Amino acid sequence: MSYAFCWLVALSVASQPKFGMWVSDQPAGDKLPPSIGRRLKPVELWKLANGDPTPPYLSVTAGVRLEDGTVWLGSRQGLMRLSPGARHWRLFHSRRWLPNDHIQDLAVTKNGEVWVKTPSGVGRVFQRIVSLEEKIAMVHAALRKRHVRFGLVGSIRLNKPGQLDAGWFQPDNDNDGLWTSLYVAAESFRFATTGDPKARQNAWQSLKALMFLEEITGQPGFVARSIVPIEISKEGEFPWEKSADGKWWWKGDTSSDELDGHFFAYSIYYDLAATDEQKEQIRAVVGRIMDHILDNGYYYLDPHGRRTKWGMWAPEQLNRNPEWINERGLNSLEILSHLKVSAHITGRKRYRQAARELIEKHGYAINTIRQKMIAPYDEETNHSDDELAFVAYYPLLRYERDPELRRIYLLSLQRSWLVERPEASPLFNFIYAAGLQADAWPHADKRPPEPFLAPTEYDRDVCRQWFQDVPADTIRWTIVNSNRCDLGRVYLGRHGKLCSTRLLPISERRVMKWNGNPYQLDGGNGGRDRDDGTFILLPYWMGRYHRLIAE
């Protein structure tokens, strides 16, 4: 059985196109090969376990020091590596990396392979040389093979933990519309960057699925969360309705989260990939959605006339109801972004007038400045709102040309980005950079000829490191980091989850989308499901399109 994982390590400077990609397997047999380097004595193991930098785990069982100074240590909780001059040990643990975390012995071969002996058998980790684009292609190939359901893109469940060849199925998800929207954007960026017609075809297939989510409800402008054929079991806590033709179930109580994704996807596909005929279809559906919101006073009403729980952007609630104070900035940002998208796509004066009223009469532009109200280490921090905010910032700052409004929105974006910056998110970094870039390149439908920004302005090298580190294998293995010795301050985050103020490398954390908390220490699902990988594809192709990173 193979335990595939990907941890990219640069072989040279950032300009080099090739990297060493760590992969793993479980060879037959129970013996280790001869090891190069010097096997460490018990007293040396003790000194390393109690030295500086502190290793993740102190229960050291075996170790090898190579000629270049690199140290490999085995422990009862995983495999650890310290490069010369490194500030932290790198940890390989969980079934993402190993057949068992308890390392009984290890060996390093002449070609750099690391073999480990565990109670569950021998494991091997070794490098393959790939380009970053080749790695991204691996992620996308897996998505196309397993993660598309009626054009909707989402996670899958595995029949047996970690074993893709044992079969899988793709259940519905409460946020199928949002996750699919992010994939539409990723493929639209890929089409605009490479000209690959397959990218446009993929994006259009999923955009049509988004359109069907609006069509299926029978209420013009109201989109469903998800759909399943009438004969298939349905999941989730939200109410299900039967379609008029009796062939589908559709999931209701649609939130502002979903519409955030829809407007994001429609705007990017419209500008970068749509044919004239497709643009007509997009204009129609975008107009219906925005008319539905405006006709109902900025409330999102289902076909029964009921307001959905989170579908609300009304001034009397955001500005005067204390229960909505935490959503004031975010929802103001969202509706101004959606109105800007709608005006851009349809050309209708109604949407420009509505935005102007919200800005001048109700202070919605000013509301956006403090859309991020809670510090990153606060137990109430909602990281899902961070994702929604940045998805709304992107089209708003691409389209807004009024100098005073741009100043306000950029102030909001910069304030939010400075809070998010320690998370090292390439998506948030690139959206921030794209917002700044639009000052020099205001053409939303044309690829920028250059970045127009210095790499340090948006942490380009941090983004490259993230792409190097992120596992291409997106199976949700259970990851436990809360028992480590190298965490720094630990605190309880949202929902009582244990978090650390030190951001661990993405290769050592649980698989998560951009709505997750990167400081959360433990997570995963025992290898029983697999993420679609759009959280990798979207920032990569956005960065490539905006020339913020190169292959």
C-alpha positions as CSV (number, residue, x, y, z in Angstrom):
1,M,0.0,0.0,0.0
2,S,1.3,3.5,-0.9
3,Y,1.2,6.4,1.5
4,A,1.7,9.2,-1.0
5,F,2.6,12.7,0.1
6,C,4.2,15.7,-1.3
7,W,6.6,18.0,0.5
8,L,8.5,20.2,-2.0
9,V,12.0,21.3,-1.0
10,A,13.8,23.8,-3.2
11,L,17.0,22.4,-4.6
12,S,18.4,25.8,-5.2
13,V,17.4,29.4,-5.4
14,A,13.8,30.4,-6.0
15,S,14.4,31.1,-9.7
16,Q,15.1,27.4,-10.4
17,P,12.1,25.6,-12.1
18,K,12.7,22.2,-10.5
19,F,12.2,20.9,-7.0
20,G,12.8,17.8,-5.1
21,M,9.3,16.4,-4.3
22,W,9.3,14.0,-1.3
23,V,7.1,10.9,-1.9
24,S,6.7,7.8,0.2
25,D,5.8,4.2,-0.1
26,Q,5.9,1.0,1.9
27,P,8.4,-1.5,0.3
28,A,8.1,-5.2,0.7
29,G,10.1,-6.8,3.5
30,D,11.0,-5.8,7.0
31,K,14.7,-4.9,6.8
32,L,16.4,-1.6,6.4
33,P,19.2,-1.1,3.8
34,P,22.7,-0.1,4.9
35,S,22.9,3.6,6.0
36,I,25.3,6.3,5.0
37,G,26.3,8.9,7.5
38,R,27.1,8.3,11.1
39,R,24.7,6.6,13.5
40,L,24.2,8.7,16.6
41,K,25.0,7.3,20.0
42,P,22.4,7.5,22.9
43,V,24.2,10.5,24.5
44,E,24.1,12.3,21.1
45,L,20.4,11.6,20.8
46,W,19.9,12.9,24.3
47,K,21.7,16.1,23.5
48,L,19.7,16.7,20.3
49,A,16.5,16.0,22.1
50,N,17.4,18.6,24.8
51,G,19.2,21.1,22.6
52,D,18.4,24.1,20.5
53,P,16.3,24.1,18.4
54,T,13.9,22.1,20.4
55,P,12.7,19.1,18.3
56,P,8.9,18.4,18.0
57,Y,9.3,15.3,20.1
58,L,11.8,14.2,22.8
59,S,11.2,10.5,22.7
60,V,14.1,9.9,20.3
61,T,14.7,6.4,19.2
62,A,17.4,6.5,16.5
63,G,19.4,9.0,14.5
64,V,21.8,9.6,11.6
65,R,24.0,12.6,10.9
66,L,25.0,13.1,7.2
67,E,28.3,14.6,6.0
68,D,26.6,17.9,5.1
69,G,25.4,18.2,8.7
70,T,21.8,17.2,8.1
71,V,20.4,15.2,11.0
72,W,17.5,12.6,10.7
73,L,15.9,11.5,14.0
74,G,13.3,8.9,14.7
75,S,10.9,9.2,17.6
76,R,7.8,7.5,18.9
77,Q,5.7,10.2,17.3
78,G,7.4,10.7,13.9
79,L,10.4,11.3,11.7
80,M,12.3,14.6,12.2
81,R,14.9,16.4,10.0
82,L,17.2,19.3,10.9
83,S,19.0,21.0,8.0
84,P,22.2,22.9,8.8
85,G,21.3,26.4,10.1
86,A,17.6,25.8,10.2
87,R,15.5,27.5,13.0
88,H,13.1,24.6,13.3
89,W,13.0,20.8,12.8
90,R,10.8,19.5,10.0
91,L,8.4,16.8,11.1
92,F,7.1,13.9,9.0
93,H,4.2,12.3,10.9
94,S,0.8,10.8,10.4
95,R,-0.3,8.3,7.7
96,R,0.3,11.1,5.2
97,W,3.9,10.4,5.6
98,L,4.5,7.1,7.4
99,P,2.9,3.6,7.9
100,N,3.2,4.3,11.7
101,D,4.5,7.2,13.7
102,H,6.6,5.0,16.0
103,I,10.1,5.0,14.4
104,Q,12.0,2.0,15.7
105,D,15.1,2.5,13.4
106,L,16.1,4.4,10.3
107,A,18.6,4.4,7.5
108,V,19.6,6.9,4.8
109,T,20.8,5.4,1.5
110,K,23.4,6.8,-0.9
111,N,20.7,8.2,-3.2
112,G,19.1,10.1,-0.3
113,E,16.2,7.8,0.4
114,V,15.2,7.6,4.1
115,W,14.0,4.2,5.3
116,V,12.2,3.8,8.6
117,K,11.2,0.7,10.5
118,T,7.9,0.9,12.4
119,P,5.5,-1.6,14.1
120,S,3.4,-1.4,10.9
121,G,6.3,-2.3,8.5
122,V,9.0,-0.5,6.7
123,G,8.4,2.9,5.1
124,R,10.5,4.8,2.6
125,V,10.6,8.5,1.7
126,F,12.5,9.8,-1.3
127,Q,12.6,12.6,-3.8
128,R,11.4,13.0,-7.3
129,I,12.5,16.0,-9.4
130,V,9.5,18.0,-10.7
131,S,8.5,21.5,-11.7
132,L,5.9,23.4,-9.7
133,E,3.5,23.3,-12.7
134,E,3.9,19.6,-12.9
135,K,2.9,19.3,-9.2
136,I,-0.1,21.5,-9.8
137,A,-1.0,19.3,-12.8
138,M,-1.0,16.3,-10.5
139,V,-3.5,18.0,-8.1
140,H,-5.7,19.0,-11.0
141,A,-5.7,15.5,-12.6
142,A,-6.8,14.0,-9.4
143,L,-9.6,16.5,-9.1
144,R,-10.9,15.8,-12.6
145,K,-10.8,12.1,-12.1
146,R,-12.7,11.9,-8.8
147,H,-14.1,15.2,-7.6
148,V,-16.7,16.4,-10.2
149,R,-20.4,15.7,-9.6
150,F,-22.8,17.1,-12.2
151,G,-20.3,19.9,-12.7
152,L,-20.1,20.6,-9.0
153,V,-16.6,20.3,-7.4
154,G,-16.1,19.0,-3.9
155,S,-14.6,16.5,-1.5
156,I,-15.0,12.7,-1.8
157,R,-15.4,10.0,0.8
158,L,-13.2,6.9,0.5
159,N,-14.6,3.4,1.0
160,K,-11.4,2.5,2.9
161,P,-9.2,5.0,4.6
162,G,-6.4,6.3,2.4
163,Q,-7.2,3.7,-0.4
164,L,-8.4,5.4,-3.5
165,D,-8.3,2.2,-5.5
166,A,-10.9,0.8,-3.1
167,G,-13.5,3.2,-4.4
168,W,-15.1,6.5,-3.3
169,F,-18.2,8.5,-3.6
170,Q,-18.9,12.3,-3.7
171,P,-21.6,13.4,-1.3
172,D,-23.4,16.7,-1.5
173,N,-22.1,19.6,0.6
174,D,-23.8,22.6,2.1
175,N,-21.3,24.9,0.2
176,D,-21.2,23.1,-3.1
177,G,-21.9,26.4,-4.8
178,L,-19.0,28.2,-3.1
179,W,-16.4,25.4,-3.6
180,T,-17.4,25.0,-7.3
181,S,-17.2,28.8,-7.8
182,L,-13.6,28.8,-6.6
183,Y,-12.8,26.0,-9.1
184,V,-14.4,28.0,-12.0
185,A,-12.2,30.9,-11.1
186,A,-9.1,28.7,-11.0
187,E,-9.7,27.3,-14.5
188,S,-10.6,30.7,-15.8
189,F,-7.3,32.0,-14.7
190,R,-5.6,29.0,-16.2
191,F,-7.3,29.6,-19.5
192,A,-6.3,33.2,-19.6
193,T,-2.7,32.3,-18.6
194,T,-2.1,29.3,-20.9
195,G,-4.8,29.5,-23.6
196,D,-5.6,25.8,-22.9
197,P,-9.1,25.2,-24.3
198,K,-9.6,22.4,-21.8
199,A,-9.4,24.9,-19.0
200,R,-12.3,27.0,-20.5
201,Q,-14.3,23.8,-21.1
202,N,-13.8,22.7,-17.4
203,A,-14.7,26.2,-16.1
204,W,-17.8,26.4,-18.3
205,Q,-19.0,22.9,-17.2
206,S,-18.9,24.0,-13.6
207,L,-20.3,27.5,-14.3
208,K,-23.3,25.8,-15.9
209,A,-23.7,23.8,-12.7
210,L,-23.9,27.1,-10.8
211,M,-26.5,28.3,-13.2
212,F,-28.5,25.2,-12.7
213,L,-28.5,25.9,-8.9
214,E,-30.5,29.0,-9.7
215,E,-32.7,27.4,-12.3
216,I,-33.6,24.4,-10.1
217,T,-35.3,26.4,-7.4
218,G,-38.1,27.8,-9.6
219,Q,-37.6,31.2,-8.0
220,P,-35.7,33.6,-10.3
221,G,-32.6,34.8,-8.6
222,F,-32.6,32.3,-5.7
223,V,-29.8,29.7,-5.8
224,A,-29.7,26.4,-4.1
225,R,-26.8,25.3,-1.9
226,S,-26.6,21.9,-3.7
227,I,-28.5,19.3,-5.7
228,V,-28.9,15.5,-5.8
229,P,-30.9,13.3,-8.1
230,I,-34.2,12.3,-6.5
231,E,-33.2,8.7,-6.2
232,I,-29.9,9.5,-4.2
233,S,-29.8,10.0,-0.4
234,K,-29.2,13.5,0.7
235,E,-27.2,15.0,3.6
236,G,-26.8,18.1,5.7
237,E,-28.8,20.1,8.1
238,F,-30.5,22.4,5.7
239,P,-34.0,22.0,4.3
240,W,-34.4,20.0,1.0
241,E,-37.0,20.8,-1.6
242,K,-38.2,18.8,-4.6
243,S,-37.7,20.3,-8.1
244,A,-40.8,21.1,-10.2
245,D,-40.0,18.2,-12.6
246,G,-39.6,15.8,-9.7
247,K,-36.1,14.7,-10.8
248,W,-34.0,16.6,-8.2
249,W,-33.7,17.5,-4.6
250,W,-32.2,20.9,-4.0
251,K,-30.9,22.3,-0.7
252,G,-32.2,25.6,0.6
253,D,-31.6,28.2,3.3
254,T,-28.8,29.6,1.0
255,S,-26.4,31.9,2.8
256,S,-24.4,34.9,1.7
257,D,-21.4,32.6,1.6
258,E,-22.8,30.9,-1.5
259,L,-23.5,34.2,-3.3
260,D,-20.0,35.4,-2.5
261,G,-18.7,32.5,-4.6
262,H,-21.3,32.8,-7.4
263,F,-20.5,36.5,-8.1
264,F,-16.7,35.8,-7.9
265,A,-17.0,33.0,-10.4
266,Y,-19.3,34.9,-12.8
267,S,-17.1,38.0,-12.8
268,I,-13.9,36.1,-13.5
269,Y,-15.2,33.8,-16.1
270,Y,-17.1,36.6,-17.8
271,D,-13.9,38.7,-18.2
272,L,-11.3,36.0,-18.9
273,A,-13.0,33.1,-20.7
274,A,-16.6,33.7,-21.8
275,T,-17.7,33.7,-25.5
276,D,-20.3,36.3,-26.6
277,E,-23.0,33.7,-26.2
278,Q,-21.9,32.7,-22.8
279,K,-21.7,36.3,-21.7
280,E,-25.4,36.7,-22.6
281,Q,-26.3,33.8,-20.3
282,I,-24.2,35.2,-17.5
283,R,-25.8,38.6,-17.8
284,A,-29.2,37.0,-17.5
285,V,-28.5,35.0,-14.3
286,V,-26.5,37.7,-12.6
287,G,-29.3,40.2,-13.3
288,R,-31.9,37.8,-11.8
289,I,-29.9,37.2,-8.6
290,M,-29.2,40.9,-8.0
291,D,-32.8,41.9,-8.8
292,H,-34.0,39.3,-6.3
293,I,-31.8,40.8,-3.6
294,L,-32.9,44.4,-4.4
295,D,-36.6,43.6,-4.9
296,N,-36.6,42.1,-1.4
297,G,-34.9,45.0,0.4
298,Y,-31.4,43.3,0.6
299,Y,-32.9,40.1,2.2
300,Y,-32.5,36.7,0.4
301,L,-35.9,35.1,0.3
302,D,-36.6,31.5,-0.7
303,P,-39.5,30.4,-2.9
304,H,-41.8,30.4,0.1
305,G,-41.0,34.0,0.9
306,R,-38.9,33.0,4.0
307,R,-35.7,34.9,4.7
308,T,-32.7,32.6,4.8
309,K,-30.6,32.7,8.1
310,W,-27.5,34.3,6.7
311,G,-28.8,35.9,3.5
312,M,-29.0,39.5,4.6
313,W,-27.3,42.8,3.6
314,A,-30.0,45.3,4.8
315,P,-29.0,48.7,6.3
316,E,-31.6,48.5,9.1
317,Q,-29.9,45.2,10.3
318,L,-26.2,45.9,9.7
319,N,-26.2,49.4,11.0
320,R,-28.9,49.3,13.7
321,N,-29.2,45.8,15.0
322,P,-26.6,44.8,17.6
323,E,-26.9,41.2,16.7
324,W,-25.5,41.9,13.3
325,I,-22.6,44.1,14.4
326,N,-20.0,41.4,13.7
327,E,-21.3,41.0,10.1
328,R,-21.6,44.8,9.4
329,G,-18.2,45.2,7.7
330,L,-18.2,41.9,5.8
331,N,-21.7,42.1,4.6
332,S,-21.3,45.7,3.5
333,L,-18.2,44.7,1.6
334,E,-20.1,41.7,0.0
335,I,-23.1,43.7,-1.3
336,L,-20.9,46.5,-2.7
337,S,-18.8,43.9,-4.5
338,H,-21.9,42.1,-5.8
339,L,-23.4,45.3,-7.0
340,K,-20.2,46.3,-8.7
341,V,-20.0,42.9,-10.4
342,S,-23.7,43.1,-11.5
343,A,-23.2,46.6,-12.9
344,H,-20.0,45.6,-14.8
345,I,-21.6,42.5,-16.3
346,T,-25.1,43.8,-17.1
347,G,-24.4,47.6,-17.5
348,R,-27.7,48.3,-15.7
349,K,-27.9,51.7,-14.0
350,R,-30.1,50.3,-11.2
351,Y,-27.1,48.5,-9.6
352,R,-24.9,51.6,-9.7
353,Q,-27.6,53.7,-8.1
354,A,-28.2,51.0,-5.4
355,A,-24.5,51.0,-4.5
356,R,-24.4,54.8,-4.4
357,E,-27.3,54.9,-2.0
358,L,-25.7,52.3,0.3
359,I,-22.5,54.3,0.3
360,E,-23.9,57.8,0.7
361,K,-26.9,57.2,2.8
362,H,-25.9,54.2,4.9
363,G,-22.1,54.4,5.0
364,Y,-21.4,51.0,3.6
365,A,-18.0,52.0,2.1
366,I,-16.9,53.2,5.5
367,N,-18.3,50.0,7.1
368,T,-15.8,48.0,5.0
369,I,-12.8,49.5,6.7
370,R,-13.2,47.5,9.8
371,Q,-14.6,44.3,8.2
372,K,-11.9,42.4,10.1
373,M,-12.9,43.0,13.7
374,I,-11.2,40.3,15.7
375,A,-7.5,39.6,16.2
376,P,-6.2,36.3,14.7
377,Y,-5.6,34.7,18.1
378,D,-9.0,35.5,19.5
379,E,-11.2,32.5,20.3
380,E,-14.1,34.0,18.4
381,T,-12.1,34.5,15.1
382,N,-14.1,33.1,12.2
383,H,-11.6,32.2,9.5
384,S,-14.5,31.4,7.1
385,D,-15.3,35.2,7.1
386,D,-11.7,35.9,6.1
387,E,-12.1,33.8,3.0
388,L,-15.4,35.4,2.1
389,A,-14.0,38.9,2.6
390,F,-11.0,38.3,0.3
391,V,-13.2,36.7,-2.4
392,A,-15.4,39.9,-2.3
393,Y,-12.4,42.2,-2.4
394,Y,-11.0,40.8,-5.6
395,P,-13.8,41.9,-8.1
396,L,-14.6,45.1,-6.2
397,L,-11.0,46.4,-6.6
398,R,-10.7,45.2,-10.1
399,Y,-13.8,47.2,-11.2
400,E,-13.9,50.3,-8.9
401,R,-12.3,53.3,-10.6
402,D,-13.6,56.1,-8.3
403,P,-10.4,57.4,-6.6
404,E,-12.0,58.1,-3.2
405,L,-13.8,54.7,-3.1
406,R,-10.6,53.0,-4.1
407,R,-8.7,54.7,-1.3
408,I,-11.3,53.4,1.2
409,Y,-11.4,49.9,-0.2
410,L,-7.6,49.6,-0.4
411,L,-7.5,50.8,3.2
412,S,-9.9,48.1,4.2
413,L,-8.0,45.5,2.2
414,Q,-4.6,46.5,3.6
415,R,-5.9,46.4,7.1
416,S,-7.4,43.0,6.6
417,W,-4.2,41.7,4.9
418,L,-1.9,42.9,7.7
419,V,-4.0,40.8,10.1
420,E,-3.9,37.8,7.8
421,R,-0.3,38.2,6.6
422,P,1.3,35.9,9.3
423,E,-0.9,33.0,8.0
424,A,1.3,33.0,4.8
425,S,-1.8,32.4,2.5
426,P,-1.0,32.7,-1.2
427,L,-4.6,33.3,-1.9
428,F,-4.9,36.3,0.4
429,N,-1.5,37.6,-0.6
430,F,-2.3,37.4,-4.3
431,I,-5.8,39.0,-3.9
432,Y,-4.1,41.8,-1.9
433,A,-1.5,42.2,-4.7
434,A,-4.1,42.2,-7.4
435,G,-6.0,45.0,-5.6
436,L,-2.8,47.1,-5.6
437,Q,-2.0,46.1,-9.1
438,A,-5.3,47.4,-10.4
439,D,-4.1,51.0,-9.8
440,A,-1.5,50.5,-12.5
441,W,-3.4,48.1,-14.7
442,P,-7.2,48.9,-14.6
443,H,-8.1,46.5,-17.4
444,A,-10.1,43.7,-15.8
445,D,-10.4,41.6,-19.0
446,K,-6.7,41.8,-20.0
447,R,-3.7,40.0,-18.4
448,P,-1.2,42.4,-16.7
449,P,2.1,42.6,-18.6
450,E,4.1,42.7,-15.4
451,P,3.5,42.5,-11.6
452,F,3.8,46.3,-11.1
453,L,4.8,45.4,-7.5
454,A,8.0,44.5,-5.7
455,P,8.0,40.9,-4.5
456,T,8.3,42.1,-0.9
457,E,5.0,44.0,-1.2
458,Y,3.0,40.8,-1.3
459,D,5.4,38.2,0.2
460,R,6.1,36.5,-3.1
461,D,8.8,34.2,-1.6
462,V,6.5,33.2,1.2
463,C,3.9,32.2,-1.4
464,R,6.4,30.1,-3.3
465,Q,7.4,28.4,-0.1
466,W,3.8,27.5,0.5
467,F,3.4,25.9,-2.9
468,Q,6.6,24.0,-2.3
469,D,5.4,22.7,1.1
470,V,1.7,22.0,0.5
471,P,1.0,18.2,0.1
472,A,-0.3,17.3,-3.3
473,D,-2.0,14.4,-1.6
474,T,-5.1,16.0,-0.2
475,I,-6.4,13.0,1.8
476,R,-7.5,14.1,5.2
477,W,-5.3,12.1,7.4
478,T,-5.6,12.6,11.1
479,I,-2.9,15.1,12.2
480,V,-2.0,15.6,15.8
481,N,0.3,18.4,16.7
482,S,-1.0,19.4,20.1
483,N,1.5,17.1,21.9
484,R,4.6,18.7,20.3
485,C,7.3,20.4,22.3
486,D,8.1,23.2,19.8
487,L,4.8,25.1,19.6
488,G,5.3,28.3,21.6
489,R,2.1,29.7,23.2
490,V,-1.0,27.5,22.9
491,Y,-4.6,28.8,23.2
492,L,-8.2,27.7,22.6
493,G,-9.6,28.9,19.3
494,R,-13.1,28.9,17.9
495,H,-15.2,25.8,18.9
496,G,-12.7,25.0,21.7
497,K,-10.0,23.8,19.3
498,L,-6.4,23.9,20.5
499,C,-4.2,26.3,18.5
500,S,-0.7,27.6,18.5
501,T,0.6,31.1,17.9
502,R,3.4,29.5,15.8
503,L,2.3,28.8,12.3
504,L,3.5,25.3,11.5
505,P,4.5,24.5,7.9
506,I,1.6,23.5,5.7
507,S,3.2,20.1,5.2
508,E,2.8,19.4,8.9
509,R,-0.8,20.6,9.3
510,R,-4.2,19.1,8.5
511,V,-5.7,19.5,5.0
512,M,-8.1,22.4,5.0
513,K,-9.8,24.9,2.7
514,W,-9.2,28.7,3.0
515,N,-12.1,28.9,5.5
516,G,-10.1,26.9,8.1
517,N,-7.9,28.0,11.0
518,P,-4.2,27.5,10.0
519,Y,-3.2,27.8,13.7
520,Q,-5.4,24.8,14.7
521,L,-3.1,22.0,15.8
522,D,-5.2,18.8,15.4
523,G,-7.6,17.7,12.7
524,G,-8.3,15.4,9.8
525,N,-10.6,12.4,9.4
526,G,-8.5,9.3,9.6
527,G,-8.0,9.2,5.8
528,R,-11.7,8.7,5.2
529,D,-12.1,11.6,2.8
530,R,-10.2,13.7,0.3
531,D,-10.3,17.4,-0.5
532,D,-10.6,18.4,-4.1
533,G,-7.5,20.5,-4.1
534,T,-8.9,23.8,-5.4
535,F,-7.4,25.5,-2.4
536,I,-4.1,24.9,-4.2
537,L,-5.2,25.5,-7.8
538,L,-6.9,28.8,-7.3
539,P,-4.0,30.8,-5.7
540,Y,-1.5,29.2,-8.1
541,W,-3.3,30.2,-11.3
542,M,-4.4,33.5,-9.9
543,G,-0.7,34.2,-9.1
544,R,0.4,33.1,-12.6
545,Y,-2.3,35.2,-14.3
546,H,-1.3,38.3,-12.4
547,R,2.4,37.5,-13.0
548,L,3.0,37.5,-9.2
549,I,4.8,34.2,-9.5
550,A,6.5,32.5,-12.3
551,E,6.7,28.7,-13.1
